[in-house]
Amino acid sequence: MRDVWKLGFILFAICAVAAGALAFVNDITEERIAAQAAMKLEQALASVVPGADEFKDETDRVLAVAPPASRGGRPEFSAITKVYVGYKNGDMAGAAFACSPSGYGGPIDAVVGVSRDGVVTGLTVVKHSETPGLGANVTNRDFQMRFVGLRAGTPVKVTKDGGQVEAITGATISSRAVASGVDEALRLFELASREGVW
């Protein structure tokens, strides 16, 4: 009985030390991780809305025009997480839509740039958990460039679904996810334009 108490106390002490060490490391790295994420977002915004010298978070104003979720359904623009408007010399240069559609391995965090006239100007995948060598190819510039030039008003789909975007070989689910994110961004851009948001 005494050995059980002794082993229990030792196990408790080890767990307490490990938890303390994890908390300490988290405190040290938390700010650095947040700063890296902010820098990555700034780079993504600048790359998808070229020429913009300032970005403002307009998420609440833009999503306010979106219809609410139907009873028991999901919101129409559920993949859109943030909307930033890019300005050049005080005039709107375009909008950047941060989206997180569900891929094969989990959410694919991407930023889609749309010009004032509703044309995709850029796409950057910021974070993903897709299969290396297959779905992970959504980060390749060649794949991302397939979306540049697409216009609002035309549904964005992969060719297997009757669309215009060639999917990555062996990674149709990942390709579909990115296409759905771009499609939501363009549809929200079009709706916000009709509602006079910009």
MITOR-296989 format. One record per atom (N, C-alpha, C): residue in one letter; y, z, x. Coordinates in steps of 0.05 Angstrom, whole numbers, plus 5000, padded with zeros to 4 digits. Each point is the difference from the previous one (the first is absolute). Layout:
MITOR-296989
aYZX
...
//
This chain:
MITOR-296989
m497650005016
m502450004984
m502550005017
r499950165022
r502350025018
r500549735013
d497949855007
d500349735012
d501349814981
v499450024974
v501349824981
v503050054999
w500850254999
w502950075000
w501349905026
k498750045022
k501149915026
k500349705000
l498049854992
l500249714999
l502149904981
g500250144977
g502049934980
g502850045012
f500450225014
f502750055012
f500649805021
i498149925017
i500449805020
i500849734988
l498549934979
l500649754986
l502850004988
f500750234988
f502750034988
f502149975022
a499650125023
a501949995022
a500349715010
i497849865003
i500149725009
i501649834980
c499450044975
c501449844979
c503050075000
a500750255003
a502850085000
a501549885024
v498750005024
v501349885024
v500349704996
a497949874989
a500149714996
a502249934980
a500250154978
a502149954980
a502850045012
g500350215016
g502650055013
g500749775019
a498049915015
a500549785019
a500849744985
l498749944978
l500649774984
l502950024988
a500750234990
a502650044989
a502249975021
f499450105024
f501949975022
f500449715008
v497849855003
v500249725007
v501449844978
n499550074975
n501349864978
n503050055001
d500950245005
d502950065002
d501349845022
i498649975023
i501149865022
i500249704995
t498049884986
t499949714997
t501249904974
e500550184980
e500949914974
e502649845001
e502050105015
e502549865002
e499749745014
r498449995021
r499649765016
r498749784982
i498050084985
i498649824982
i501949894979
a501750174988
a502049914980
a502049815013
a500850065024
a502049825014
a498749735005
q497550005009
q498649745005
q499749844974
a499450144978
a499749864974
a502649884991
a502250155004
a502749904993
a500849765017
m499450015026
m500649785017
m498449754993
k497450044993
k498349784992
k501149874974
l500950164981
l501149904975
l502549845006
e501850105017
e502549865007
e499449735012
q498049995018
q499249745012
q498949814979
a498450114982
a498849834979
a502249894982
l501950174992
l502249914983
l501649785013
a500750045026
a501649805015
a498549745003
s497350015002
s498549755004
s499649844974
v499950144977
v499649854975
v502549924986
v502350125006
v502649914989
v501849945024
p499649775013
p501549935024
p503049984994
g501550105019
g502949994998
g501350244987
a498550174986
a501150244988
a500750205021
d502450124997
d500850205020
d499950294989
e499350024974
e499950264987
e498049994977
f498550214996
f498250024977
f500550254984
k499949974974
k500450234982
k497550034982
d499150244996
d497750054983
d501049994971
e499149794985
e500849954973
e497650034981
t498050155008
t497550024985
t500550084971
d501450224996
d500450104973
d501449804982
r502149885011
r501649814984
r498349754992
v498449915019
v498449754994
v497750074982
l498550215006
l497750064983
l500750104972
a502650074996
a500950084973
a499849774980
v500049755009
v499949774982
v497149934994
a498150125014
a497149934996
a499050144974
p498449864985
p498950124976
p498150235006
p500050214983
p498250225005
p497149924997
a498250175010
a497249944998
a499250014970
s498249824992
s499050014973
s498250244997
r499550084976
r498550254995
r497249985014
g499650185019
g497550015014
g499849795023
g502149835002
g499949805021
g501550085024
r500349815018
r501650065025
r502649844999
p502050105014
p502549865000
p499749715010
e501749824991
e499849725007
e500449965030
f501750165012
f500649985029
f499050245015
s497550064997
s498850255012
s499749985030
a499949765011
a499749985029
a502750035015
i502249974986
i502750025013
i500650305004
t500650075025
t500650285006
t503050055005
k501349805012
k502950025006
k501249724998
v502650004994
v501549755000
v502650055016
y500349845021
y502450015017
y501649744996
v502650034997
v501749764999
v501449985027
g499749765012
g501349945026
g502749884996
y501950095016
y502849904998
y500849895027
k501749784999
k501249895024
k503049994994
n501550155015
n502950014996
n500750084971
g498550184989
g500550104973
g498949834977
d499049765006
d498849834979
d497050015002
m498749984976
m497150014999
m498749775015
a498350065020
a498649795015
a497249954988
g498950214987
g497349984989
g499050274993
a497550014991
a498850264993
a497350025014
a499350255007
a497450055013
a498550194983
f497549924993
f498350164982
f497750125016
a500050265002
a497750145013
a497950024978
c497649915007
c497850014980
c497550105013
s498250104983
s497650125010
s497649924981
p499349745000
p497749924983
p497450095012
s498050034983
s497350095009
s498449785012
g499350035026
g498349815013
g497150095001
y498449885017
y497250075002
y499650285011
g501650085020
g499650265013
g502050214991
g501749934981
g502050194990
g502749864997
p502150154997
p502749874996
p500849845025
i501349784994
i501249835021
i503050034997
d501350145018
d502950044999
d501449765012
a501649864984
a501449765010
a502950004990
v501649845013
v502849964991
v500449704996
v501049934977
v500549724992
v503049954998
g501049815014
g502849934999
g500549764981
v502150024983
v500649794981
v503049945003
s500749755002
s502849925003
s501450024973
r502649975001
r501650024975
r499249804979
d498949775009
d499249794981
d497050024993
g498750225006
g497350054991
g497849875017
v500449965026
v498049885017
v499050215020
v497450015005
v498950195019
v501049925028
t501350195014
t501149945027
t498350135021
g498250184993
g498350135020
g498150194987
l497950065015
l498050204992
l499050145025
t499950264999
t499050165022
t498150214990
v497650015010
v498150214993
v500550235020
v500750234989
v500850235016
v497650185007
k498250034980
k497750195004
k497749914982
h497550035010
h497749934984
h497550145011
s497949984984
s497450115008
s497849794996
e500749755004
e498249784995
e498049975023
t497849854995
t497949975020
t501049845024
p499750125024
p500849855025
p498649735001
g501649805008
g498949735003
g499849844974
l500350134977
l500049864975
l502550064985
g500050214983
g502350074984
g502450085017
a499550105024
a502250085018
a501749765008
n499049764995
n501549765007
n502449964981
v500450174981
v502449994983
v502550055017
t499650125024
t502350055018
t500749765017
n498349794999
n500649765016
n502349854989
r501849915018
r502449854992
r499249754984
d497949865009
d499249764986
d499450054971
f498650214994
f499550074972
f502550074985
q501750175012
q502550094987
q501949764994
m500049805018
m501849774996
m499149834977
r497550034990
r499149844977
r501650074975
f501350235000
f501550094976
f503049925002
v501049955024
v502849935003
v500649734986
g502150004984
g500849764986
g499150004971
l498250194992
l499250014972
l502350104983
r500249894976
r502350064983
r499350184976
a502050154992
a499750164976
a499649814976
g498450084981
g499449844977
g497349865002
t498850015023
t497449885004
t498050225007
p497950044985
p498150215007
p498849965028
v499850225015
v498949985027
v497050094999
k498349825007
k497150055000
k498749865024
v497650085007
v498549865021
v498849754987
t499249815016
t499049744990
t497450044984
k498450205007
k497550054985
k500650084971
d502450104995
d500850084973
d501949804987
g500149765012
g501749794989
g502950015010
g500450145021
g502750025012
g500549825023
q502150065015
q500949825022
q499750125028
v499050255002
v499850135026
v497150005009
e499549895024
e497349995011
e499250285009
a497850114989
a499150265008
a498850005028
i499950245012
i498750035026
i497049984996
t498749845016
t497149964998
t498650275003
g498350074980
g498550255001
g501650244992
a502549964991
a501750234992
a501649934975
t498649904980
t501349924975
t501350244986
i498750235000
i501250244986
i502650085013
s500050015027
s502550075014
s502249794995
s499249755000
s502049784995
s501150024972
r498250054981
r500950044972
r501950234997
a499550225014
a501750234999
a502849935009
v500249875023
v502749935010
v501349804981
a498649814990
a501149814981
a501050144975
s498650204990
s500950154976
s502550165006
g500350105025
g502450155007
g502449815001
v499649765011
v502249805001
v500749914972
d498049964983
d500449924972
d501750214985
e499350265004
e501550214986
e502950005010
a500449975026
a502750005011
a501649774988
l498949764998
l501549784989
l500550034970
r498150114986
r500450044971
r502150224995
l500050215017
l502150214997
l502749895008
f500149835021
f502549885008
f501249844977
e498249834987
e500949834978
e501050164976
l498550224994
l500850174978
l502750145005
a500350105025
a502550135007
a502449804999
s499449755008
s502149794999
s500849954971
r498149974982
r500549964972
r501650224987
e499450255009
e501350244989
e502750065014
g500849835019
g502650035013
g500250225020
v497750085011
v500050215021
v501449905025
w499649745006
w501549885023
w501049734993
//
